[in-house]
Amino acid sequence: MTQQWTKYFLALLSLASVVACKKSTPAASELPKGFAVQETPWGTVEEKPITLYTLTAPNGFTARITNYGATLVSLMTPDKSGNFGEVILGFADLAGYMQAGNPYIGASVGRYANRIAGGTFSLDGQRYTLAGNDHGTSLPGGIKGFDKAAWQGTVIQTDSAASLRLVYVSPDGEEGYPGTLQAQITYSLDKNYGLHIDYWATTDKATPVNLTNHAYFNLSAGGSEGILGHELSLAASTYTPVNAQLIPTGERKAVAGGPFDFNTPKAIGKDIAQVEGGYDHNFILHADKANGQSAMATLYDPASGRRMEMFTTEPGVQFYSGNFLDGTLKGPKGEAFIKHYGLCLEAQHYPDSPNQPAFPTVILRPGDTYTQSTVYRFSVK
């Protein structure tokens, strides 16, 4: 696509949105009457302005997002006593997200989420080489993926939601991927403690696309040293086993009765010792329920009473139990992100799909549109 077309595309998105800036939520006793949005300058990256956006619902439910990596920075929800707390891992400032060793905390990852074996794939008779940034395996997006891009943000505010639309144009050949990809991610808060993440993309050449968010959840809001006591259920009867490089073998294996069986809620730590290295696997969601209307995953912290349901239109979810967190990284209050301090539930297509023809296709072609919708909804019990 020409540079002129790209500028026109971005201009249309900006004109289509209503920009509104209001003060962020102070104390719970001073909640706004409607949805509120605040924009705060947050530094620069490669001379591009970075902004921290604060979206607040009338009930106090608050999300903070930055256009650097379209990253979810903070998510504040109440516990069973009505006390609001931080339920995702994050850093205090932009420098935290730019530091070496940041494992995509809160980031939107792409052009291809998860792993591609050997950092290479073939498409329409042509071989493409990607960055082998994990011992020869290509991890989300390569060396400079979508998580390190400065997205263009536009605030949208209505009587029923507060939203942030983020747009990034990935040029042909970026990180080895073919085609100019027009990507858009919209974060929205609703009045029922729901965080909506909607994805959209088009391309001018055939290319693999698999977008997701890499938030690390800990529903205790600092009340525990990890997530092994959290109870998880997954609407999945099968999963994709992996080799030593965490690449799917191509097999689909039943979970029934084993450590991967989360059809009935159980503590994450109950069977984790039986899983070498911990959970970092793609679960195949029940196809008849993967329509965005049924909960595909439910996470519950008995101590705080916080409960989170995940709804998605994607065929899989990567459950990662924070196995590689080692305490080196620290949060805003100096808390160390130790092993199993947070977990990820990433709605996605399967890892290494470009090299696995038996998996659902991830190839986006000109004239087609990539869409994906995921909702994380919070409650207490």
N, C-alpha and C positions, 0 to 999 in steps of 0.2 A: 504494500500500500504506500502511496506517496505521503510525504510529510504534510502536504496541504490537506489531504483527506484526514489524516490523524488529528490535525488541529481542529478541523471541522467537526469530527466525531466528539472530541472533548468539549468543544464549545456547545454542542447540542445537549450534552449531558448536563452541563452547568446551567444552561437556560431552562432546562426541564425541571430544575429543583428549586425549592424555596429555601433560602438561606435565613436562618434565625439563630441568634446568639443571646442567651440569657444566663444569669448567674447559676452556678452549680448548687446542688443541694447542700445547705449547711447542716445544722442539727436536725434530728428527726422531728422535733417540735416545730420546725420552720419549713416543712416540706412545701414545694411549689404546688399551686393549684392544678397545673397541667404538666405536660412534659417539658423538660428544660434541657437546653444544650449550651455548653460553654466551649469556647476555643481558646487555647493557651499556647503561645509560642513555646517551642520545646527544643530549639537549636536548629542546626543546619547539617546537611549531609551533601557533600559535593556541591556546595553553594545552593542547594535547594532547601527551602524552608520546611522544617518539620513541626507539626502541630500535635498537641494533645487535646483530644476531643472528649468531653465529659457528657454523657447522656444520662439523664435522670428521669425516672417515672414518678408519678404522683405519690406512689407508696414508698418511695425512697430507694427502690432498686436502681443501682447505678453501675454503668459500664464506662471504662475509660479506654480509649483506642487511639493509637497514633498512626499517622500515615506512613511512618517508617515501617516497612514490611507489612502494612495493613494489620498491625499487631494489637491483640487484645491485652491491655496493660493491667486492668483491674476489673473485678466483678464483686460487688458488695451485695450480700443477701442476708436476711435475718435468720437467726436460729430459733429454736422452739420457745425461747424466752423473749423473742422480739429484738434481740441484740444483733445489729448488723456487723458482719465480719467479711474479711477478704477470703474468697474461695478459690482463687487461682494464684499460681506463682508468678512473680514479676519482679521488676527492678525499679529503683527509685527515680532513675533519670535515663535519658537517651544513651548516655555512655554505657550503662549497664547492658543495654540491648546490642550495642556495637562491640562489646568486649569479646576477645577470643575465647572460644570454648562455650559460647552460649548455644545450648542445644535446642534452638528454635522456640524458645519459651514464648508462648502466646502468639507466635507468628502465623501469617498466612503463607503456606508453602506451595511452591510450584516452580516451573511449569509442570513438573511431575512430582507429586507427593510420594513419599516412601522410596523404596530402593529399586534400582535398575541394574541387573547383574552385569558385571564387566564394564559398566559405563558405556554400553553400546547397544544398538538395536537396528533392525532393518525395517524399512517401510517403502513399499512400492518399488522394490528392487534396488534400493539405495541404502548403503550402510552409513549410520550416523554415529559419531563418537562424542561422548559426553565426558565431563570431568569425573575421574575416578577418585572422588574426594573422601572415600572411606575404604582404604586398602583395595582400591580397584573398583569398588562398587560406587555407583552414583547415588548420593543421598539427595533429599529434596531440592531440586533446582540447580544443583551443582555448587560451584564456588561462590557465585553471586546470583542467587536465586531471587524469587519474589520477596523473600523475607528480608532482603537487604536493599530493596528498591524504595524510592520516594514516590508514593502513590499520590494522585491528585484527589483531594477530598472535597465533598460537597455535603452540607448538612441539609436534611429534609425533616421538617417538623409538622405534625398534624395533631388533631385532637385525640387520636387514638394510638400514636406511636411517635417515638423519636428515632431518627435514622441517620446513618452516615454512609454515603456512597463513596467508594474509593475506586479509582480507575488507574490502570497501568497498561502501557503499550510496550509489549516485549518484542523487540525487533527480530527480523529474520536472522537466524544463526546465533542468537544469544544463548550462551552456554551449550552450543552445539545443536540446539533444536531448530527444525525447519519452520518457516512461516512467521509472518508478523501476527502476533496474537493480541487482540484487543480484549483485555480482562477487566472485569468489574466485580467487586464484592460489596455487598450492602449489609451493614450491621443495623439491627433494629431492636428496640425494647418495646414490649407491650405492657399493658396494665396488669397482667397476670404473672409477673415474674418470668417472662419468657425472653430469652435472647435469641433472635433469629439471625442466621447468617446465610445470605443468598448469593450464589455465584452465577456468573454469566460470562461467556467468551465466544469470540468468533476468530476465524483465521483466513489467511489468503493462500495457505498451502496446507496439505495434510500434515498433522502433527499430533503427538500424544499429549493429552491434557488430563490432569488428575489433581484437583485443587482441594485443600482442606485447611483446617485450623489446628495448630499444635499447642493448644492451651493445656497446662498442667493443673489438674484440679486437686484440691485438698479441702474437703467440706468442713473440716474442723476449725478452719480460720485460725490456725496457729495453736489450737487446743491439744494437738497431739504431735508426735514426732514423725508421723508418716501415715500412709493410707492402708496399711495391712489390715487394720481393723474395720475399714469401710466394707460394706456389703454391696456386692455387685450382682446384677442379673443381666444376661444378654439373650436376645431372641435369635439364637443361632444353634443349629443342630450339627453344623460342621465348621471346620476351620482349615486353613491352609498350612500344613507343617512346613518347617524351614530347615535349611542346611546350616552348617557352621557359620556361614556368612549372613545368616538371617534372610536368605533368599528362598521363596517358596519352591518346593520340590515339584510342584504341579499336581500333587495329590490333594484330594479333599477327604478329610478324615472326620469320622463321627466323634462328637464330644461326649456322648452319653457315658456316664459313670466314671469318667476320668477327671484329671485336674483342670481340663479345659471346659468342663460342663458348668455353665453358669445359668442354665435354664431355670433353676431354682436359686434364689438369692443365697449367697454365701460370702463369708469374709474372704477378702482377697488373699490374706495370709494363710488360709486354711490348707491349701494344697500347693502353694508356690514353691515349696522346697522340692516338689516332684518335677518342676519345670526348669531345665538347665538354663541358668542365666536369668530366669524370671520371665514374666509374660511380655512378649513383644511380637504379637501374632495378629494376623488378619482373620476375623471371624466372619463367616458368610451368613448374612442376615436372611431371615425367612422372606422369600421373594413375595409371598402373598401379603406381607405386612410392611414391606419397605416402600411405603407410599407417602410418607410424611405425616400420616395420621395416627399411627400406632407407635408406642414407645419401643425403640429397639434396644435401649440400654437404660437401666435404672441404677443409680448410685445412692447409697444411704450411709450416713454417719450416725450411729446410735447415740453417741455422746452429745452432739449438738442438736440432733433431730433434723438436720438438713437433709433434704432429698432432692436429687436431680434426675430428670428424665431426658433422654435424648431421642429426638424424632429426626428421621432423615429419609431422603429419596435415594440414597446411595445403596449399592448392593453389599457393602462390607463396612466393617469398623475395625480399626487397628487399636487393640487394647495394649497399652504400654505401661508397665508398672514402675517406671522411673528407675530402671536398673543401673543406668550409667551415671546417675547423679552421685557425686562423691564428696559433697560438702565444700568444694572449692568456691562455688557461686553462692552469693548471699542476697537475701531479700532486703526490702526497704528498712526493716527494723534490725538488720544484722543477722537474721535467722539463716542458718546454713542449710542449703538444699542437699541434704544427705540422701543416701540411697533409699528409694521408696517414699520420698517426702511428698511426691505428687504423682499423678497418673494422667495419662492421655486416653481419650476416647475420640478417635479421629474418623469421621465419616469419609469413605473413600471407595475407589475401585481398588482392585487387588494389587499388591506389590508386583513389580516386574511383569506387568501385563503386556508391554510391548514385545516381550520375548516369550510369552506363553499364550499361543493361539487358542488354547482351550478356555482361557479366562475371558470374561466379558470385555469387549473391545473398549479401548480408551482413545481411539483415533478420531480426531475431529477434522472434518473436511470442509473446504470452502462451500458456503451456502448453508451449512448446518450451524446450529447453535448449541454450545455446551451450557447446561444449567444444572444446578445442584442446590438443594435447600436443606438446611439442618437447623434444628431448634433445640436449645438447652433450657428446660423449664424447671424452676425451683419451687419447692414447697417445704413444709415441715410436718413431722408426725411424732 
